[in-house]
Protein backbone atom coordinates (compact mmCIF):
# COMPACT_ATOMS: atom_id res chain seq x y z
CA UNK A 1 0.00 0.00 0.00
CA UNK A 2 1.08 3.47 -0.72
CA UNK A 3 1.58 6.08 1.89
CA UNK A 4 -1.34 8.08 0.61
CA UNK A 5 -3.69 5.17 0.97
CA UNK A 6 -2.37 4.48 4.45
CA UNK A 7 -2.81 8.11 5.39
CA UNK A 8 -6.39 8.07 4.03
CA UNK A 9 -7.26 4.96 5.97
CA UNK A 10 -5.79 6.41 9.17
CA UNK A 11 -7.83 9.56 8.59
CA UNK A 12 -10.99 7.53 8.14
CA UNK A 13 -10.32 5.77 11.39
CA UNK A 14 -10.14 9.14 13.14
CA UNK A 15 -13.35 10.94 12.07
CA UNK A 16 -12.64 14.03 14.18
CA UNK A 17 -9.56 14.86 12.10
CA UNK A 18 -11.48 14.39 8.85
CA UNK A 19 -14.31 16.59 10.07
CA UNK A 20 -11.87 19.34 11.02
CA UNK A 21 -10.14 19.15 7.63
CA UNK A 22 -13.44 19.30 5.76
CA UNK A 23 -14.66 22.12 7.98
CA UNK A 24 -11.43 24.05 7.40
CA UNK A 25 -11.75 23.66 3.63
CA UNK A 26 -15.39 24.72 3.77
CA UNK A 27 -14.48 27.71 5.95
CA UNK A 28 -11.78 28.74 3.47
CA UNK A 29 -14.19 28.48 0.55
CA UNK A 30 -16.86 30.38 2.46
CA UNK A 31 -14.35 33.05 3.43
CA UNK A 32 -13.16 33.34 -0.16
CA UNK A 33 -16.76 33.56 -1.41
CA UNK A 34 -17.56 36.19 1.21
CA UNK A 35 -14.45 38.14 0.24
CA UNK A 36 -15.43 38.06 -3.44
CA UNK A 37 -18.96 39.22 -2.57
CA UNK A 38 -17.54 41.99 -0.39
CA UNK A 39 -15.16 43.18 -3.13
CA UNK A 40 -17.96 43.10 -5.73
CA UNK A 41 -20.30 45.05 -3.43
CA UNK A 42 -17.53 47.57 -2.76
CA UNK A 43 -16.90 48.09 -6.47
CA UNK A 44 -20.62 48.52 -7.17
CA UNK A 45 -20.89 50.98 -4.28
CA UNK A 46 -17.84 52.90 -5.47
CA UNK A 47 -19.29 53.07 -8.99
CA UNK A 48 -22.62 54.29 -7.63
CA UNK A 49 -21.00 56.96 -5.46
CA UNK A 50 -18.78 58.11 -8.34
CA UNK A 51 -21.77 58.50 -10.64
CA UNK A 52 -23.84 60.22 -7.95
CA UNK A 53 -20.99 62.63 -7.24
CA UNK A 54 -20.57 63.40 -10.94
CA UNK A 55 -24.32 63.94 -11.32
CA UNK A 56 -24.45 66.25 -8.29
CA UNK A 57 -21.44 68.26 -9.46
CA UNK A 58 -22.96 68.65 -12.92
CA UNK A 59 -26.30 69.70 -11.43
CA UNK A 60 -24.59 72.37 -9.32
CA UNK A 61 -22.72 73.67 -12.38
CA UNK A 62 -25.95 73.84 -14.39
CA UNK A 63 -27.70 75.70 -11.58
CA UNK A 64 -24.81 78.16 -11.28
CA UNK A 65 -24.84 78.77 -15.03
CA UNK A 66 -28.60 79.35 -14.91
CA UNK A 67 -28.11 81.90 -12.13
CA UNK A 68 -25.35 83.57 -14.17
CA UNK A 69 -27.66 83.65 -17.20
CA UNK A 70 -30.41 85.26 -15.13
CA UNK A 71 -27.94 87.87 -13.84
CA UNK A 72 -26.70 88.67 -17.36
CA UNK A 73 -30.28 88.91 -18.66
CA UNK A 74 -31.16 91.31 -15.85
CA UNK A 75 -28.09 93.44 -16.58
CA UNK A 76 -28.96 93.43 -20.27
CA UNK A 77 -32.50 94.60 -19.52
CA UNK A 78 -31.12 97.38 -17.29
CA UNK A 79 -28.76 98.50 -20.06
CA UNK A 80 -31.58 98.49 -22.63
CA UNK A 81 -33.63 100.63 -20.27
CA UNK A 82 -30.71 103.02 -19.83
CA UNK A 83 -30.19 103.21 -23.61
CA UNK A 84 -33.89 103.93 -24.13
CA UNK A 85 -33.69 106.67 -21.51
CA UNK A 86 -30.61 108.21 -23.14
CA UNK A 87 -32.28 108.14 -26.58
CA UNK A 88 -35.38 110.03 -25.42
CA UNK A 89 -35.84 113.47 -26.99
CA UNK A 90 -35.78 115.46 -23.72
CA UNK A 91 -32.52 113.75 -22.70
CA UNK A 92 -30.91 114.46 -26.08
CA UNK A 93 -32.02 118.12 -25.94
CA UNK A 94 -30.62 118.49 -22.42
CA UNK A 95 -27.25 116.97 -23.40
CA UNK A 96 -27.13 119.17 -26.52
CA UNK A 97 -27.72 122.32 -24.39
CA UNK A 98 -24.96 121.14 -21.98
CA UNK A 99 -22.63 120.91 -24.98
CA UNK A 100 -23.53 124.43 -26.08
CA UNK A 101 -26.03 123.69 -28.84
CA UNK A 102 -29.16 125.84 -29.15
CA UNK A 103 -32.24 125.76 -31.33
CA UNK A 104 -31.65 127.76 -34.50
CA UNK A 105 -32.89 131.35 -34.42
CA UNK A 106 -32.84 131.77 -38.19
CA UNK A 107 -32.93 129.19 -40.98
CA UNK A 108 -31.07 129.86 -44.22
CA UNK A 109 -31.68 127.65 -47.25
CA UNK A 110 -28.94 127.37 -49.83
CA UNK A 111 -29.84 126.69 -53.43
CA UNK A 112 -27.88 123.96 -55.21
CA UNK A 113 -27.90 124.61 -58.96
CA UNK A 114 -27.07 121.10 -60.23
CA UNK A 115 -29.38 119.28 -57.78
CA UNK A 116 -32.46 117.90 -59.56
CA UNK A 117 -35.73 119.40 -58.47
CA UNK A 118 -38.27 117.12 -56.82
CA UNK A 119 -41.15 116.13 -59.05
CA UNK A 120 -44.65 117.04 -57.96
CA UNK A 121 -45.88 113.42 -58.46
CA UNK A 122 -43.37 111.79 -56.10
CA UNK A 123 -44.79 112.14 -52.54
CA UNK A 124 -41.49 111.42 -50.79
CA UNK A 125 -39.64 114.24 -52.55
CA UNK A 126 -42.50 116.72 -52.34
CA UNK A 127 -42.84 116.24 -48.59
CA UNK A 128 -39.12 116.69 -48.02
CA UNK A 129 -38.97 119.77 -50.24
CA UNK A 130 -41.47 121.67 -48.12
Z-matrix of the N, CA and C atoms (Angstrom, degrees):
N
C 1 1.437
C 2 1.510 1 110.80
N 3 1.293 2 112.70 1 146.88
C 4 1.463 3 116.79 2 -179.20
C 5 1.525 4 109.69 3 -82.26
N 6 1.290 5 113.85 4 168.31
C 7 1.464 6 117.94 5 -178.32
C 8 1.526 7 111.23 6 -71.73
N 9 1.300 8 115.75 7 -28.53
C 10 1.465 9 118.47 8 178.44
C 11 1.519 10 110.55 9 -68.49
N 12 1.296 11 115.57 10 -42.79
C 13 1.463 12 119.74 11 179.62
C 14 1.522 13 109.79 12 -64.64
N 15 1.319 14 116.62 13 -41.65
C 16 1.451 15 120.84 14 178.70
C 17 1.522 16 110.28 15 -62.75
N 18 1.304 17 115.77 16 -42.92
C 19 1.470 18 120.60 17 179.23
C 20 1.525 19 110.57 18 -62.68
N 21 1.344 20 116.42 19 -40.36
C 22 1.464 21 121.49 20 -179.58
C 23 1.523 22 110.92 21 -65.26
N 24 1.312 23 114.97 22 -42.21
C 25 1.464 24 119.83 23 -179.95
C 26 1.518 25 110.28 24 -66.03
N 27 1.337 26 116.85 25 -40.61
C 28 1.465 27 119.99 26 179.07
C 29 1.534 28 109.44 27 -65.29
N 30 1.322 29 116.28 28 -36.25
C 31 1.460 30 119.40 29 178.88
C 32 1.513 31 110.69 30 -67.18
N 33 1.332 32 116.52 31 -39.02
C 34 1.462 33 119.33 32 178.78
C 35 1.513 34 111.50 33 -65.31
N 36 1.312 35 115.93 34 -32.75
C 37 1.456 36 119.38 35 179.80
C 38 1.525 37 111.35 36 -71.82
N 39 1.322 38 116.61 37 -22.61
C 40 1.471 39 120.29 38 177.42
C 41 1.539 40 108.02 39 -113.55
N 42 1.304 41 118.99 40 88.41
C 43 1.468 42 121.42 41 -174.03
C 44 1.534 43 113.41 42 -66.46
N 45 1.299 44 118.62 43 -25.51
C 46 1.465 45 120.50 44 179.05
C 47 1.509 46 111.38 45 -63.85
N 48 1.324 47 117.86 46 -39.13
C 49 1.459 48 121.94 47 179.84
C 50 1.517 49 109.38 48 -67.58
N 51 1.320 50 116.99 49 -43.32
C 52 1.470 51 121.01 50 179.04
C 53 1.525 52 110.77 51 -62.50
N 54 1.306 53 116.69 52 -42.52
C 55 1.464 54 120.52 53 -179.88
C 56 1.523 55 110.84 54 -63.33
N 57 1.327 56 116.14 55 -39.54
C 58 1.471 57 119.07 56 178.81
C 59 1.520 58 110.85 57 -66.69
N 60 1.352 59 116.65 58 -41.40
C 61 1.471 60 119.43 59 179.23
C 62 1.521 61 110.98 60 -63.93
N 63 1.305 62 117.33 61 -44.87
C 64 1.463 63 120.79 62 179.02
C 65 1.525 64 109.90 63 -63.95
N 66 1.312 65 116.47 64 -43.07
C 67 1.468 66 120.19 65 179.37
C 68 1.525 67 110.57 66 -62.46
N 69 1.325 68 116.81 67 -40.99
C 70 1.467 69 120.16 68 179.34
C 71 1.521 70 110.69 69 -63.32
N 72 1.330 71 117.03 70 -43.18
C 73 1.460 72 120.43 71 179.17
C 74 1.532 73 110.63 72 -65.24
N 75 1.335 74 116.01 73 -40.46
C 76 1.459 75 118.67 74 177.77
C 77 1.525 76 110.49 75 -66.17
N 78 1.320 77 117.55 76 -39.57
C 79 1.465 78 120.68 77 178.60
C 80 1.523 79 110.56 78 -63.65
N 81 1.330 80 117.08 79 -39.66
C 82 1.469 81 119.85 80 178.96
C 83 1.516 82 110.67 81 -65.24
N 84 1.334 83 116.71 82 -42.94
C 85 1.462 84 120.14 83 178.67
C 86 1.529 85 110.73 84 -65.29
N 87 1.308 86 116.25 85 -41.69
C 88 1.471 87 119.82 86 179.02
C 89 1.527 88 110.32 87 -64.81
N 90 1.322 89 115.83 88 -41.15
C 91 1.464 90 119.43 89 179.23
C 92 1.527 91 110.25 90 -65.39
N 93 1.322 92 116.99 91 -41.04
C 94 1.456 93 120.70 92 178.70
C 95 1.524 94 110.35 93 -64.96
N 96 1.338 95 116.72 94 -43.50
C 97 1.471 96 120.51 95 177.20
C 98 1.514 97 111.44 96 -61.82
N 99 1.325 98 116.44 97 -43.19
C 100 1.465 99 120.68 98 178.49
C 101 1.523 100 110.99 99 -63.91
N 102 1.328 101 116.57 100 -39.38
C 103 1.461 102 120.45 101 177.87
C 104 1.527 103 111.18 102 -64.20
N 105 1.319 104 116.37 103 -42.60
C 106 1.475 105 119.79 104 178.02
C 107 1.526 106 110.66 105 -63.59
N 108 1.329 107 117.26 106 -42.66
C 109 1.472 108 120.87 107 177.27
C 110 1.517 109 110.69 108 -62.39
N 111 1.322 110 116.83 109 -41.86
C 112 1.464 111 121.25 110 179.74
C 113 1.526 112 111.15 111 -64.31
N 114 1.326 113 117.31 112 -43.78
C 115 1.472 114 120.80 113 178.96
C 116 1.522 115 110.13 114 -64.60
N 117 1.332 116 117.94 115 -43.08
C 118 1.467 117 121.27 116 178.56
C 119 1.525 118 110.71 117 -62.16
N 120 1.333 119 116.90 118 -45.31
C 121 1.467 120 120.15 119 178.94
C 122 1.529 121 110.62 120 -62.89
N 123 1.319 122 116.91 121 -38.13
C 124 1.466 123 120.31 122 178.64
C 125 1.523 124 110.99 123 -64.86
N 126 1.320 125 116.86 124 -43.28
C 127 1.472 126 119.87 125 178.68
C 128 1.526 127 111.85 126 -64.09
N 129 1.336 128 116.36 127 -42.21
C 130 1.469 129 119.72 128 177.89
C 131 1.527 130 110.01 129 -63.96
N 132 1.320 131 117.13 130 -42.60
C 133 1.471 132 120.57 131 177.54
C 134 1.511 133 111.95 132 -63.33
N 135 1.330 134 116.66 133 -42.84
C 136 1.464 135 120.00 134 177.97
C 137 1.521 136 111.07 135 -62.09
N 138 1.334 137 116.87 136 -42.43
C 139 1.463 138 120.84 137 178.18
C 140 1.523 139 110.66 138 -62.61
N 141 1.324 140 117.07 139 -43.75
C 142 1.461 141 121.04 140 178.45
C 143 1.524 142 111.31 141 -61.55
N 144 1.322 143 116.99 142 -46.52
C 145 1.468 144 120.14 143 -179.50
C 146 1.524 145 111.92 144 -65.54
N 147 1.333 146 116.97 145 -36.86
C 148 1.462 147 120.44 146 177.84
C 149 1.527 148 110.26 147 -63.60
N 150 1.313 149 116.54 148 -46.21
C 151 1.462 150 120.48 149 179.58
C 152 1.532 151 111.16 150 -65.63
N 153 1.315 152 117.31 151 -41.78
C 154 1.462 153 120.54 152 178.84
C 155 1.526 154 110.67 153 -63.59
N 156 1.314 155 116.81 154 -40.75
C 157 1.461 156 120.66 155 178.19
C 158 1.533 157 110.96 156 -64.43
N 159 1.316 158 116.46 157 -43.70
C 160 1.467 159 120.48 158 178.39
C 161 1.524 160 110.52 159 -62.58
N 162 1.331 161 116.64 160 -43.28
C 163 1.458 162 120.84 161 179.40
C 164 1.528 163 111.19 162 -63.12
N 165 1.324 164 116.88 163 -43.52
C 166 1.465 165 120.82 164 179.62
C 167 1.524 166 111.33 165 -64.84
N 168 1.323 167 117.06 166 -43.60
C 169 1.459 168 120.89 167 178.79
C 170 1.525 169 110.42 168 -61.80
N 171 1.319 170 116.97 169 -43.65
C 172 1.461 171 120.62 170 179.18
C 173 1.523 172 110.58 171 -64.78
N 174 1.314 173 117.66 172 -39.88
C 175 1.467 174 120.96 173 178.50
C 176 1.527 175 111.00 174 -62.93
N 177 1.334 176 116.90 175 -41.79
C 178 1.463 177 119.89 176 177.75
C 179 1.522 178 111.07 177 -64.20
N 180 1.337 179 117.25 178 -40.68
C 181 1.473 180 119.97 179 177.93
C 182 1.520 181 111.09 180 -62.33
N 183 1.337 182 116.15 181 -44.09
C 184 1.468 183 119.95 182 179.67
C 185 1.516 184 110.17 183 -61.66
N 186 1.318 185 117.13 184 -43.98
C 187 1.472 186 120.42 185 179.99
C 188 1.526 187 111.04 186 -63.69
N 189 1.330 188 117.44 187 -40.33
C 190 1.464 189 120.45 188 178.00
C 191 1.521 190 110.53 189 -64.82
N 192 1.316 191 117.71 190 -41.56
C 193 1.463 192 120.91 191 178.59
C 194 1.529 193 111.03 192 -65.61
N 195 1.331 194 116.77 193 -35.93
C 196 1.474 195 119.10 194 176.18
C 197 1.526 196 111.10 195 -65.44
N 198 1.337 197 115.89 196 -40.23
C 199 1.465 198 119.11 197 177.53
C 200 1.525 199 110.40 198 -65.11
N 201 1.338 200 116.97 199 -40.85
C 202 1.467 201 120.63 200 176.99
C 203 1.514 202 110.68 201 -62.31
N 204 1.332 203 117.34 202 -41.08
C 205 1.458 204 121.47 203 178.71
C 206 1.524 205 110.55 204 -62.61
N 207 1.319 206 116.97 205 -42.86
C 208 1.463 207 120.86 206 178.21
C 209 1.533 208 110.43 207 -62.24
N 210 1.327 209 116.93 208 -41.72
C 211 1.464 210 120.79 209 178.73
C 212 1.525 211 110.87 210 -63.33
N 213 1.322 212 117.10 211 -44.44
C 214 1.466 213 120.57 212 -179.57
C 215 1.523 214 110.41 213 -66.51
N 216 1.330 215 118.02 214 -38.71
C 217 1.464 216 120.53 215 177.62
C 218 1.522 217 110.59 216 -64.40
N 219 1.323 218 117.19 217 -40.12
C 220 1.468 219 120.28 218 178.06
C 221 1.522 220 110.78 219 -64.35
N 222 1.346 221 116.75 220 -43.51
C 223 1.461 222 120.30 221 178.19
C 224 1.519 223 111.01 222 -63.44
N 225 1.321 224 116.51 223 -38.80
C 226 1.464 225 120.68 224 178.64
C 227 1.529 226 110.55 225 -63.55
N 228 1.329 227 116.14 226 -42.75
C 229 1.464 228 119.72 227 178.60
C 230 1.530 229 110.90 228 -63.87
N 231 1.338 230 117.08 229 -39.59
C 232 1.465 231 120.50 230 177.81
C 233 1.528 232 110.90 231 -63.71
N 234 1.343 233 116.62 232 -41.21
C 235 1.461 234 119.97 233 178.69
C 236 1.532 235 111.63 234 -67.00
N 237 1.326 236 117.60 235 -38.43
C 238 1.468 237 120.03 236 176.72
C 239 1.525 238 110.83 237 -63.56
N 240 1.321 239 115.92 238 -38.85
C 241 1.461 240 120.04 239 176.96
C 242 1.529 241 110.66 240 -64.65
N 243 1.321 242 116.57 241 -42.46
C 244 1.464 243 120.64 242 178.55
C 245 1.527 244 110.85 243 -64.52
N 246 1.326 245 117.59 244 -40.80
C 247 1.474 246 121.40 245 178.14
C 248 1.519 247 109.65 246 -63.49
N 249 1.331 248 116.69 247 -44.24
C 250 1.472 249 119.67 248 178.75
C 251 1.516 250 110.75 249 -61.90
N 252 1.322 251 117.27 250 -38.11
C 253 1.469 252 120.56 251 178.04
C 254 1.527 253 111.02 252 -66.23
N 255 1.328 254 116.58 253 -41.73
C 256 1.472 255 120.25 254 -179.21
C 257 1.529 256 111.81 255 -70.12
N 258 1.337 257 118.05 256 -24.74
C 259 1.460 258 121.05 257 -179.28
C 260 1.527 259 112.66 258 -88.90
N 261 1.321 260 118.68 259 -1.14
C 262 1.460 261 120.07 260 179.52
C 263 1.532 262 109.71 261 -70.14
N 264 1.321 263 115.82 262 148.71
C 265 1.466 264 121.11 263 -175.66
C 266 1.530 265 113.01 264 -60.80
N 267 1.332 266 120.60 265 -43.54
C 268 1.469 267 118.68 266 177.92
C 269 1.535 268 112.57 267 -61.49
N 270 1.317 269 117.32 268 -38.37
C 271 1.468 270 120.93 269 179.05
C 272 1.527 271 110.87 270 -65.42
N 273 1.329 272 116.33 271 -42.81
C 274 1.475 273 120.07 272 179.40
C 275 1.530 274 109.96 273 -64.79
N 276 1.339 275 117.77 274 -42.65
C 277 1.468 276 120.69 275 178.32
C 278 1.533 277 111.01 276 -62.12
N 279 1.324 278 116.84 277 -41.94
C 280 1.463 279 120.03 278 -179.98
C 281 1.528 280 110.73 279 -63.75
N 282 1.344 281 117.51 280 -44.98
C 283 1.467 282 120.30 281 179.36
C 284 1.530 283 111.14 282 -65.60
N 285 1.328 284 117.13 283 -35.27
C 286 1.466 285 120.51 284 178.31
C 287 1.533 286 110.02 285 -65.99
N 288 1.322 287 117.74 286 -40.99
C 289 1.483 288 120.64 287 178.55
C 290 1.531 289 109.94 288 -65.29
N 291 1.385 290 116.35 289 -38.56
C 292 1.464 291 119.78 290 178.28
C 293 1.530 292 111.02 291 -63.96
N 294 1.309 293 116.61 292 -29.65
C 295 1.470 294 120.49 293 178.37
C 296 1.534 295 112.62 294 -85.54
N 297 1.322 296 117.19 295 -3.18
C 298 1.451 297 120.25 296 176.56
C 299 1.525 298 114.49 297 99.72
N 300 1.292 299 118.62 298 6.04
C 301 1.465 300 121.05 299 176.41
C 302 1.516 301 109.49 300 -82.07
N 303 1.365 302 115.07 301 148.27
C 304 1.459 303 121.22 302 178.33
C 305 1.525 304 108.52 303 -137.03
N 306 1.318 305 116.55 304 158.17
C 307 1.467 306 117.90 305 174.87
C 308 1.534 307 108.97 306 -63.46
N 309 1.303 308 116.87 307 146.18
C 310 1.472 309 118.76 308 -177.58
C 311 1.535 310 110.75 309 -67.40
N 312 1.316 311 115.50 310 140.32
C 313 1.465 312 119.76 311 177.57
C 314 1.531 313 110.84 312 -91.49
N 315 1.302 314 116.33 313 -25.50
C 316 1.471 315 120.24 314 179.43
C 317 1.528 316 108.01 315 -145.03
N 318 1.337 317 115.60 316 136.86
C 319 1.459 318 121.13 317 -179.68
C 320 1.518 319 108.31 318 -107.01
N 321 1.323 320 116.12 319 129.75
C 322 1.463 321 121.16 320 178.14
C 323 1.526 322 107.51 321 -118.87
N 324 1.332 323 116.00 322 125.36
C 325 1.459 324 121.12 323 177.76
C 326 1.511 325 108.72 324 -98.61
N 327 1.295 326 117.07 325 134.52
C 328 1.462 327 122.22 326 178.68
C 329 1.518 328 109.60 327 -105.33
N 330 1.295 329 116.92 328 128.87
C 331 1.470 330 118.73 329 176.83
C 332 1.532 331 110.19 330 -78.35
N 333 1.320 332 116.29 331 142.44
C 334 1.452 333 122.14 332 176.24
C 335 1.524 334 106.33 333 -116.84
N 336 1.336 335 116.96 334 112.44
C 337 1.469 336 119.22 335 -171.50
C 338 1.547 337 113.35 336 -66.60
N 339 1.290 338 120.37 337 -37.85
C 340 1.459 339 120.06 338 -175.45
C 341 1.529 340 113.11 339 -89.84
N 342 1.319 341 118.82 340 0.76
C 343 1.456 342 122.67 341 -178.98
C 344 1.518 343 108.57 342 -79.64
N 345 1.345 344 118.48 343 128.95
C 346 1.471 345 118.99 344 -177.66
C 347 1.527 346 110.77 345 -68.49
N 348 1.282 347 114.78 346 141.16
C 349 1.465 348 120.29 347 179.76
C 350 1.519 349 109.22 348 -75.36
N 351 1.332 350 116.06 349 147.39
C 352 1.457 351 120.99 350 179.76
C 353 1.514 352 109.54 351 -72.31
N 354 1.326 353 115.77 352 138.24
C 355 1.464 354 118.83 353 179.06
C 356 1.511 355 109.27 354 -77.90
N 357 1.297 356 116.61 355 153.46
C 358 1.464 357 121.70 356 -178.57
C 359 1.527 358 111.29 357 -74.18
N 360 1.362 359 119.15 358 -19.98
C 361 1.463 360 121.05 359 -177.98
C 362 1.518 361 113.08 360 -85.48
N 363 1.316 362 118.29 361 -20.53
C 364 1.458 363 121.79 362 -178.66
C 365 1.524 364 108.67 363 -87.06
N 366 1.356 365 119.30 364 111.66
C 367 1.465 366 120.65 365 -175.78
C 368 1.520 367 113.76 366 -68.84
N 369 1.317 368 118.79 367 -26.42
C 370 1.469 369 118.89 368 -178.80
C 371 1.507 370 110.75 369 -72.84
N 372 1.322 371 117.81 370 -37.78
C 373 1.475 372 120.14 371 179.67
C 374 1.515 373 110.86 372 -77.03
N 375 1.329 374 117.78 373 -36.63
C 376 1.454 375 118.63 374 -178.24
C 377 1.517 376 111.30 375 -69.22
N 378 1.294 377 118.34 376 -32.61
C 379 1.468 378 120.76 377 178.58
C 380 1.511 379 110.53 378 -72.23
N 381 1.334 380 117.45 379 -36.12
C 382 1.456 381 119.03 380 -179.24
C 383 1.508 382 112.57 381 -79.05
N 384 1.345 383 117.33 382 -19.20
C 385 1.458 384 120.16 383 -179.80
C 386 1.512 385 111.01 384 -79.20
N 387 1.288 386 118.25 385 -21.67
C 388 1.478 387 120.69 386 -177.56
C 389 1.462 388 111.73 387 -75.63
